[in-house]
Every structure is written in C-alpha cells, then in structure tokens.
Amino acid sequence: MAITKQKKVEITEKVSGIIKDSSTLVFAKFKGLPVSEQTELRRALRAADVSYTVAKKTLVRRALDAAKFEGTIPELEGEIALVSGRDELAPARELAVFVKKFSEHLAFAGGVFGGKYMTADEIKAIAAIPGMETLRAMFAQVINSPRQRFAVVLNEVAKVSGSAAPAPVEKAEAPVAEPVAEPAAETVEAPAETVEAPAEAPAETEASEQTS
C-alpha cells in the first residue's frame, strides 16, 4: 500500500527527530521475524530505554543524509529497523542479546557511533563493551579481592588453631623503632703511682759527719 506524500514527510521528520536525540544508532536487519519475537524484542528494548523503529529505507536514508554523519553509510539490504538510544552503548548491547537469540531472523547491519558510520563488525565490537554498572562491579571486585582472600586465610588459621580469627587490619601502621641505647663508655683507671719514701742514711754515717 502506497503512502501519501504528507505521510512520508511525517515519517521522515519522526526518524530525523530520533536520529537527533540519539547518541548511537544501530541498523538491524530482520527477515521473517515472528510477531511474538518482535513483541519480546520491543518490550526488552523499551525497558532499557532503547527505541525500535521500522520505516522505509528510502525515508531512513533521507533522514540520515540530512544528519550529515562522517564516513560512508553501510549497505542496507532487506528490511531495516532503526535501534536508538541516548546511552552510547545500550542500543548495540541490548540488540546483541536478541541477535544471538534470534540469529535466524535478526542481524547487525551497521550503525552510527560518535557521529561516524560504523560497519556491522564495528557495531558488534561496540556491543561487547561492558556497561558502566558491570564495570563498577568488576572494579569493586578487584579492589575487594585481596581483603577477601586475607579474611579467608584468617578463618582457615582459626579453624586449625581453634581460636577466633583476628579482625583484618584495614591499614598496617609502620612499627615504631625503639631507641637503641648507646654503649656505656668504658672507664679506664690510671694505675696508681707508688711513691717510695727515701731511705734513711745509716746512723753511723751521720755520726761521723758530725764528728768531722
């Protein structure tokens, strides 16, 4: 069924608005996707604040040309849906879940990231980047891991010794060095000098000197 010129203008304006308000665009190629799978896909993307829009490729191209992104637009074959969102990683990451789940009916066809056109493989690589919540959890695990291992060791030691494990020390304080006493100076006593009294002259000699 052909659509009117006015309807085409409305659709183009809608797609242009989506493109303008989005940080990342992903082109999703779908074929024979059952209604039940489309419903599941749309519901999950909506919960992640990601939109899923289907429009004629000529109108999508017209809106993309007006946006003037860098690079060359990838080949858009078959039926194309526009997956978009304000989060830079969410559109590719969330769609990747269903590309894997519905691989027979859904595939990446490229996209726009950082104001540049991306190939399907480049969008796949972007989809593999963990989200901020995942990165925070990974960082917290790295930070807490040494402390957790230390606590486990203390518990094991306590089991062996039968005593309660001491609480892990948050921060080890540098040991205070005890003052080293200086060795006492050795007292060297000078040997006492022995003064001998002069020997008295024999009495006879004194008597003879007085006689003479």
C-alpha positions in Angstrom: 0.0 0.0 0.0 1.4 3.3 -1.1 1.7 6.1 1.4 0.9 9.7 0.7 3.5 12.4 0.3 2.4 14.0 3.5 2.8 10.7 5.4 6.3 10.4 4.0 7.1 13.8 5.3 5.8 12.9 8.7 7.8 9.7 8.9 11.0 11.4 7.7 10.6 14.1 10.4 10.0 11.4 13.0 13.1 9.5 12.0 15.1 12.7 11.9 14.0 13.5 15.5 15.0 10.0 16.6 18.4 10.5 15.0 18.9 13.9 16.5 18.0 12.8 20.1 20.1 9.6 20.0 23.8 9.1 20.9 24.1 5.9 19.0 22.1 4.3 16.1 22.1 0.7 15.2 20.8 -0.7 11.9 19.1 -4.0 12.5 18.4 -6.3 9.5 15.4 -8.6 10.1 13.7 -11.2 8.0 10.8 -13.4 8.9 10.8 -12.2 12.5 7.6 -13.6 14.1 5.3 -11.2 15.8 5.9 -12.9 19.2 9.6 -12.4 18.8 9.2 -8.8 17.7 7.0 -8.1 20.8 9.6 -9.7 23.1 12.3 -7.6 21.4 10.4 -4.3 21.6 9.5 -4.9 25.3 13.1 -5.6 26.3 14.5 -2.7 24.4 11.9 -0.3 25.9 12.8 -1.5 29.4 16.4 -0.5 28.6 15.3 2.9 27.3 16.1 1.9 23.7 13.7 2.5 20.8 13.0 0.2 17.8 11.7 2.0 14.7 10.8 0.4 11.4 10.5 2.7 8.3 11.1 2.5 4.6 14.8 2.5 3.8 14.4 5.5 1.4 13.0 7.6 4.2 15.6 6.4 6.6 18.3 7.3 4.1 16.8 10.7 3.6 16.9 11.4 7.3 20.5 10.1 7.6 21.6 12.2 4.7 20.2 15.3 6.4 22.2 14.4 9.6 25.5 14.5 7.7 27.4 11.9 9.6 31.0 11.2 8.7 32.0 8.3 6.6 30.0 6.1 4.2 26.7 4.7 5.1 26.8 0.9 5.2 24.8 -1.2 2.7 21.3 -1.6 4.0 19.8 -4.7 2.5 16.5 -6.2 3.2 14.2 -4.9 5.9 15.9 -2.5 8.3 14.9 -1.3 11.8 16.5 1.7 13.5 17.6 0.9 17.1 18.5 4.0 19.0 19.0 5.5 22.5 20.7 8.2 24.4 23.1 5.8 26.1 26.1 5.3 23.8 26.4 1.5 24.4 22.8 0.4 25.2 21.4 0.2 21.6 24.2 -2.2 20.4 24.5 -4.1 23.7 20.8 -4.7 24.1 20.2 -5.6 20.5 23.1 -8.1 20.6 21.2 -10.2 23.1 18.4 -10.8 20.5 20.8 -11.1 17.6 22.2 -14.1 19.4 18.8 -15.4 20.5 17.0 -14.9 17.1 20.1 -15.4 14.9 18.0 -16.8 12.0 15.8 -13.7 11.8 17.9 -10.8 13.1 21.4 -9.4 12.4 23.5 -6.3 12.7 23.7 -4.1 9.5 25.9 -1.3 10.8 25.1 1.9 12.6 26.3 5.3 13.8 28.6 5.8 16.8 30.3 9.1 17.8 28.9 10.8 14.7 30.5 8.3 12.3 29.1 5.5 10.3 30.1 2.0 11.5 30.2 -1.3 9.8 28.3 -4.4 11.2 31.6 -5.8 12.7 32.4 -2.4 14.4 28.9 -2.3 15.9 29.4 -5.9 17.1 32.6 -4.8 18.8 30.8 -1.9 20.5 28.1 -4.3 21.7 30.8 -6.3 23.5 31.8 -3.4 25.7 30.5 -3.8 29.3 28.1 -1.2 30.6 29.0 1.2 33.5 27.3 -0.9 36.1 29.2 -4.0 35.0 32.5 -2.0 35.0 31.8 -0.7 38.5 31.1 -4.2 39.8 34.3 -5.5 38.2 36.3 -2.7 39.7 34.8 -3.3 43.2 35.7 -7.0 42.9 39.3 -6.2 42.0 39.5 -3.8 45.0 37.9 -6.1 47.5 39.6 -9.3 46.3 42.8 -9.0 48.4 40.9 -8.3 51.5 38.5 -11.2 50.9 41.4 -13.6 50.4 43.1 -12.3 53.6 39.8 -12.9 55.5 39.6 -16.5 54.2 43.2 -17.2 55.3 42.5 -15.9 58.8 39.4 -18.1 59.0 41.4 -21.1 58.0 44.1 -20.4 60.5 41.4 -20.0 63.2 40.0 -23.4 62.3 43.3 -25.1 62.7 44.3 -23.3 65.9 40.8 -23.4 67.4 40.9 -19.7 68.2 38.9 -16.9 66.8 40.3 -15.2 63.8 41.6 -11.7 64.4 39.8 -8.9 62.6 41.6 -7.9 59.4 43.6 -4.8 59.8 42.5 -2.1 57.3 45.8 -0.3 57.2 49.1 -1.5 58.7 50.9 1.0 60.7 54.7 1.3 60.5 56.4 -0.2 63.5 57.8 2.3 66.0 61.5 1.8 66.3 62.7 1.5 69.8 65.5 3.8 70.8 68.8 2.0 70.8 70.8 2.6 74.0 74.3 3.7 73.4 77.0 1.5 74.9 78.4 2.9 78.2 81.9 4.4 77.9 84.5 2.2 79.5 86.2 3.8 82.4 89.9 3.3 82.3 91.6 3.9 85.6 95.1 5.1 85.5 97.4 2.9 87.5 98.2 4.5 90.9 101.8 5.7 91.1 103.8 4.2 94.1 105.9 6.8 95.8 108.5 5.3 98.0 110.0 7.4 100.8 113.7 8.0 100.5 115.7 5.5 102.5 117.3 6.9 105.7 121.1 7.2 105.8 122.7 4.8 108.1 123.2 6.2 111.7 126.9 5.6 111.6 127.4 7.8 108.7 125.5 10.7 110.2 127.6 10.4 113.4 130.9 10.5 111.6 129.9 13.6 109.6 129.1 15.4 112.8 132.5 14.5 114.3 134.4 15.8 111.5 
